[in-house]
Amino acid sequence: MDAPEGNALVSAYASDAERDAEVSVRPKRLADFIAQHRVRDQLDLLLRGAMGRGTPPDHILLSGPPGLGKTTLANIVAAELGVGIRVTSGPAIERSGDLAAIVTSLAEGDVLFIDEIHRIAKPAEELLYSAMEDFRVDVVVGKGPGATAIPLDVEPFTLVGATTRSGLLTGPMRDRFGFVAHLDFYSAEDLRTLLHRSARILGVPITEDGAVEIAGRSRGTPRIANRLLRRVRDFAEVRADGVVSLETARAALQVYDVDEIGLDRLDRAVLTALVDSFRGGPVGLSTLAVAVGEQPDTVEEVCEPFLVRAGLLARTPRGRVATEAAWHHLGRTPPNGTFGTGAGPVPDLFSAEP
């Protein structure tokens, strides 16, 4: 999925240009893929079993937040199988004929990767059912009473679908995947390892403390970690000695307005508006977006997921609320009765929009 308008340095979404930049640091084999150990082991068994039988593996569904490696894993599946890969996205498949043209052009054993598969058009989704199960598609020729369905055989293939919103997938679509995996956020230790690997590939000298500092501000997301590494590299080459050290990383990320826990200018603006303008909330999403000068979908998709996960913001039936941790992070003293005072992380009981 492309980055929403107003995308921040610490957004997990990527532009097309950034995807090109990511290619050089993406692992090519399953053994090189960092973290996601459970998913990696399960995929290894799936692929080895299929190769031993000489048949394509079951269709694979990868779900999870953006930036965690779903596209990378799809390419790794093709590389491990030694087959070609065809890449497309759900929004790009508007008609069933578009999908029919793609699947009929696949060679035997090829991988078809559909990103954001939950956004595929309904007619194309229904055609995909028969392609996945029977390796056959029916192409309708003509219109009205004279229309004719011509069955076309499809070479056996493996579909790898990726989605950031698995709940939007229909039941029939989900049931046709033989393997479903959910990708989790990375630990700071895994991100540190990833940063050392990326730095070697990019030819960037990095110290252990420098890697730890960047990892701690990367929101558990490898895409953000690699993006911050590139920006710190620029700072190190222009204003320092070229080495990504602790002091250089801190100075660079201060220039880019990324604080010690990974919040950027927009994140802090949302929390500041909640605390200073609305006394901690509750406040509706649209009102909050106007207060920070952004579109509601930018606040909801770019800022809120991490703020909620970090325990700084809660979504209640009445609106958004700043927790006690948010007040402390901004250096403010929460008033008595502030939502979240003395409580642990906010439970996921408040998913309804105001």
Disulfide bonds with the S-S distance in Angstrom:
none
